[in-house]
């Protein structure tokens, strides 16, 4: 193909990211960045350093509290920063649901969606439990996991599930167990949120999630280190007619320890960013005391970066660049003649593969 100039449209947010990438040394200017993206498009993503192998800890922790959760029960427990909560198999093959709240602000709670996005469907040692937006802070660190059989894909089971699918008027279920356990701290059934499912073997195939039988043994455990003061709420999953816990309900042991220096040394560096907002940053910081919703006549929208403003950029491409642009196959999506849309796709797809941080919290390294 012959050389030509492609006009690419970028809004101010897209432009900011590319200009920041240029400032960090990826290319001298926008045209050069586009050419680099075309050359490297479709190549394997930049390799990331493999995480260090996590080994069981040998230091003895001070035991602070211990209890056994019987089937159908859960318990809300205060776990302070620098303490470790262990959920342990007594007989084996039992799923545990786990939730936690910021002990000093219950509206900050563990968010399986954020955790799933950062660490995948089956988090394990070295991964973090994150709170929901707009806080998005690391709440707990998975220190040890003797089975590596956890799930953040499936929601908690509920009374509706057992009535609608199985015909039960009443059945043990994770939502109601959680609600009853956290009621000790004044929380309601509306405050229950999706769980970190420990010892739950799941996978995705044919576009759907599937639960399989598990093979945890007595003594198998998951240790979670509190990175802030939390109200931790573990419970024995109520599913006795599913594969979740191999069609039976068994007790679980819960222990709270004081973390050792070796435990604390495993905490990764976690940047604190401006986007991690607390109620002090909210335009409306007060929790509604009533249930009815009424319009605020004084409300005026203040959306981030709105209105978005677009700008056209002319990118000169030589014949080889034009061949590469055509070879991407993206014209089947954007249509022939829409080279600017194809080039924009190439640049941002390339950026993702090269610079998107796995931790989702820090600036990319160029």
C-alpha angles and dihedrals in degrees: 000000000000125000117269143158118258120205112217125190119217130175120221094266094051090046092050092056093048094046090049089051090051091048089054091058106262093126139344096247144351095275091051090048090053091050091049090050091051092050094048099036111123095017117125115279118265107276117250124214112267113246117252115262112263114228129190111268120246100197115103115240124214109250112228104172139357136186142156121237112215120214112284094025141096136179135218109224133183109233112182127210108283095027127112126221117202123200107197137186115243099182099003136242096065124135118219126202115213131193134166139191132196099264091221098042115028092193087073105077140156112281118206091194094060091041091049092049093052102037107021132241097308111041118195143163113346094021124116135227107229130203123236124269134306090032097042094172130150106257103174139008123220101233103174135008119174095189106030091213107131134134138206096170105076122068123232115278116251144194090257091057093055094044097044098042103028106021098242117154087199130008136160108267137169098241094055093041090052092046092052094046095050092044085083086073097045097263123140135218087262088063095061113107135185115295139235097241109217121200091010115135112211139156140174124239134152087016095297136096118246132194119217135189114274132220106208115149134211108287095026109133149169119223120204122192116211112232090185134015105286141179101228118200115191120174140179105254109246097218107117097149096055136069089251093098098012094268097299141082120233134174124263129211120226123195132178119207137179107250118246124227088258090056092051092047089064094064108110124223107273115190118224109227134193091241091066095092131188128195089274087069097047123108086216108031099166121098112231111253096196130057102222117094118226130175118252105228090202094057117124119179116247104179120177114268093346126181093047110214122209127208131190121233124193111219115190111217126190122220094271091050090051091051090051091049091053092045092060089079090220093123087080086067101038100029132244113297094031095102093146092059090047092049092049089052091049093051096049095040088052091048091053093051093049109034114016105120115233091218092055090216111081138059115272119256112237 
